[in-house]
Amino acid sequence: MRLLLGFCLVLVFTACNTAKTTARASENDAATHQAELNATYLDANRSILPPEKLAKLQKLGGLPFYSIDPAYRVTAKLERFEAPEVIKMQTSSTRLAEYAIYALATFELNGKAVSIPLYRSLRIDIAPKYRNLLFLPFKDHTSGKTTYGGGRYLDLSIPDGDELVIDFNKAYHPYCAYTTGYSCPVVPEDNYLDMAVEAGIKMVDLEEQ
């Protein structure tokens, strides 16, 4: 009996350690993503920001983010469409971006059941590193308050199976949130989340006072 009890305790201890290790790895992954995003915006050679806005962002120390929260990293059920509908997604310019509605992602977030469309770009000139990505634009109750009013984006790798990890801690703003001259997809109505997604990037004021 003692041997069996000891064996069970070892299994529980191992499971707990595995869960903690996985959680730490996920947090590190999100932190790395945020750091890379910040590095791009702060680098004068890569940043989309004009000099005056770049200088202000550098003075602020970079882009602000919500604290990384594992509750905003969810595993979604992926329902692929056999014959995806092709849509012309509106953008901030006159351009219409062509996307296929690739799948429907279903998951629970903040105690609510969510079903949200995922899109795949049909651009023929898309860079190879983006060809296996799904596009998840979304708006939520933070939009226009602590985050950009036009919503935020997520890029997700197409999985082999029918499950997909969605980490809202990696949510980022379109370029249009910071400067002019870009054509950014407008979040479709079907991609509105009726909740506050307090994860990922937050808005920063880079305008001259």
N, C-alpha and C positions, 0 to 999 in steps of 0.2 A: 504493500500500500504506500509506504514512504517512497519507494522507488518510482511508483506511478505518479505520485504527487509531485516529486521532484522533476520528473520528465515533463509534466504538464506546465509547471512553472517555467521551465526552460523554454517551452514553446511560446508561452505568453510573453516572456521577456524578449525572445527573438522577434516575435511579431511586432511588439511595441517599438523595438529598436529599428526594425525595417520601416515602419510607418514614419518614425521621426526622421530617418535618413531620407526617405522619399520626400517628406515635407520640406526638409532643408534644401534638397536638390532643386525642388520646384521654386522655392524662394530665391535661391541663388540664380536660377535661370531667369526669373523675372527681373532681379536686380541687375544682372548682366545686360539684359535687353534695354533697361532704362538707362544704364550707364553708356551703352553704345549710342543710343538715341541722343543723349546729351552731348556726347563727344562729337557727333556729327554736327549738331547745331552750333556748338561752341568753336568749331574749327573754321577759321576764316577761309580756308581753301575748299571746304565742303559745304559750308552753311548756305542756306537759301536766304538768310537774313541780310538786308542792306546794312552797311557799316554802322549806322547810328543805332539800329535795333540790336545788332550783334554786340556792340559795346555795352548796351544796357543789360543784355542777358548775361554777359561775362561779369558785369558788376554784381548782378544778382546771384551769381554762382551757378546758373543753369536753370533748366526747366523744372517746375515743381511737379511732384507726384503724390498721390495718396500713399499712405503706408501700405506696404505689401501685405495682403490679407489672403491666406489660403482658402477662405470661404468663397472667394471669387475665381477660384480655379475649379472648373466643373468638367465632368465627363458627360458628354452629350451622346444621345442615340442619333445616328445619322441615317436618314432615309433618302437615298439617292433617287432621282427621277430618271426613268428609262428614256424618256424623250423630253429633255429639259427645254423649258420655254425660253426663248431668246427675247430679251427686252432692250430697249434703248433707255439707259439710265440718264436722267438729267444731270447736268453738271453746273458749276458756278459760272460757266461761260455758255456760249451757244452750242458748244460741242455736245453730242449725244454719245455716251459711252456704251458700247455693246457688251452685254453680259448674258451668260446662260444661268438660269436659276438651277444650280447644280443639285442642291439637296436641301432638306429641312432638318435643322438640328433641334432636338428636344431635350430639355434638361430642367432642373430645378435650381432657382437662384433666389435668395432672400425669402425662402418659404413659398415661392410662387412657381407654378409650372410655366415653362416658356417654350414656345415653338417659333423659330426664327429662320428665315431663308438665308442660304449661303450662295454666293455667286462666283462664277469663274469667268475671267476676262476672255474675250474672243479676239483681242488684238493680235494681228498676225506678226507685228513687230515687237512683241513682248520679249524681254530678256529671258534667256534660258532659265535663270535662277528663280524666276517668278512663274514659270509655266505649270508647276505642280502645287500652286497655292490657291486657296479659296479666300474670297473677300467677304468680310463681315463688317459692314457699316452699321452703326446703331446710334440712336439717340435715347436719352433717358431723362429722369427728373433733374439731373445735374446740368443738363445742356442749357446754356445761356446763363448759368449761375456760377458754378465753380469750374465748368468745362465749356469748351467752345459751343456756341449756339447751333452751329451746323452739324454737330455730332462728332463721333470718334470712329476710328477704324481698328480692325484687327486683321492680320494675315495669318492664315492657318494652312498647314501642310495637309494635303489630301491623304487620309489614312488608308491602309490596306483593308481593314475590316469595317465594321459598322458602328464603331465608337470613335469619338473625336474629343480630345482635350481642348477646352477653350479657357484660356487664362486672361481674364479681364485686367489683370495687373499689367498686361502688355499693351493695353489700349493706347493709341496715339492719335494726335490731331492731324488733319490734312494740312498741307502747306498753306491753304487759304486762311487758316486760323491766325497766321503770323504776318503774311505779306500778300501783295497783289501780284497779278501776272500769271496765276496758275489756274488750271481747269480741274476742279475737284468734284468727284461724284457727290450728288445730293442723296442723303439717306432716304431710301424709300419708306413709305408709311408702314409697310409690313415689318420694318426693322426698328420700330419704336418699342422700347422696354418700359412698361408701366411701373417703374421703381427707380430709386436712386442707386446707380452703380458707382459706389465710392471706391473705385479702384482705377489704377492706371494714371494717365497724365491729367494734370489740372491746367487751367488757363493762367497765363501770365500777361501782365500789361506791359507792352514794350513801346507804347506810344509816348511821344514827347509830352511832357507836362507843361 
